[in-house]
Amino acid sequence: LDFGVAGYTTADEVLAFRHKGLALEPDLVVLGYFFNDPDIEPTQPLQRHFMTPEWWHHSAFLRWCAQARRDAQRKRVEGNDHWRWLHRPEGAGWKSVERAFADLAETTAAPRVPVIVLVFPLVSPRPWSEYAYRDLHEQVRAEAERNVFAVVDLLERYMEHEPADLMIAPDDFHPTPLGHGVVGAALAEYLRERPELVCRGEGG
C-alpha cells in the first residue's frame, strides 16, 4: 500500500502512518527519505490533515513572516546550501526528523513491525564524482539505526547510472522509470537477503 502524499515531510508521513496505516496491521513499513523531508512548515496553506496547528498557523501573514525568517537564516548558514541548512544538527528541520523517527519507532514497537528507511540521493546534472552529500547520507543512516530501523542507501545503486537518465528533467530531480526501477530492485534484493523481515508469521 502506497501512503505517499506530495509535499509530505517525514513528520507528516509518520502521523499519516499512525492514524491510517497502523490499523491495517502491516508486516513491514518502508519509509522513503529524501533531503527535503525535514519539516520547515507551516509556511504553506494548511493542508495537512493530521497536524494540530498552533494559533498563529491560521494567519497567512504570520506564516509569511515565518518563511521570510527561515529564508534569512538559510542564507547565513553553510553558504546558502539548502540541504545542509535543513540537516543542521541544532536546526529545527533536523530535530523534526529525530522526533519523527522516534515516534515511528514507538508506534511500531508493540506490534513488532520492522521499518526500512530508503535514503535517496540528491540527483543533479553534475557527475557523480562531484557528489557532495555523502555525509548527510551517513547522518540519516545513523539516526535511523539509532531507532533500530534497517537502512537501504540508494546512492551506490544510483551511481551505476548517468544522472541524466535518472532525472525527469535537468531541473527536476524526481526519478524517471529507470530511477524507480533501481529503487525497486535495491529493495527487493535487500528483502531477499533478509526474509525474516517479511516472514514473521507462524511457520516462518
Steps between C-alpha positions, in 0.01 A plus 500: 500500500634840400435777752719756322362854477665780305663754728494288816797518733620209714293638788188503280569148375532360851178671610317358198635154581399523864144611416440293185763237428538336839137388509565291189745281697793528259776241489760755396536878478720655231573868560652691210733779611602787276703801605201734491315291762592700813200704611524875430130569493244635562571775251270361230120464500376278781432178309637240743212305642662349809699800626366696796569863402621769734289814523731703277502238225154624397639840400633527145698808605668325792582199282657741249706653783616153603605424144687829467683432827585149385636624167716760675645235733576268210702764319729531802566127535726265301542732204124514441498123434137411553562129567767559762287765663217248536735247661678721754502287817385797706240612245124461531484307173730219607348488848163436333654193333639378833156535660326331206740204501452460876122520456510235228717276717252532786202440270645183348654358819200325654369338181864415416482641148843534337589829333729552200619851419585558134749787469477671161798690358468854371524455124621791289644539148848511653712182486495266798869569560393845625233371737530699822246349740636165612524634853126571501435141397700388803315744724165353397632144525631555853169643620301221338720231649482668839126430481568139396385552141657320207655730239531467123718781366433537128804712419729224376221346291417837345867559425492204261301721260547841342321771701316623189342155457358512853345850489171600344661823379826690560320716757279224644671235715193278530588152372429370153364147449863386504549671837193330643624170363832546677315560827278195456794276415703622798212443741418157356864392529515621859186305595611182323814504712296559818180292471442530874380857440198382303452141625414556863181299521449147628691248302788739413 
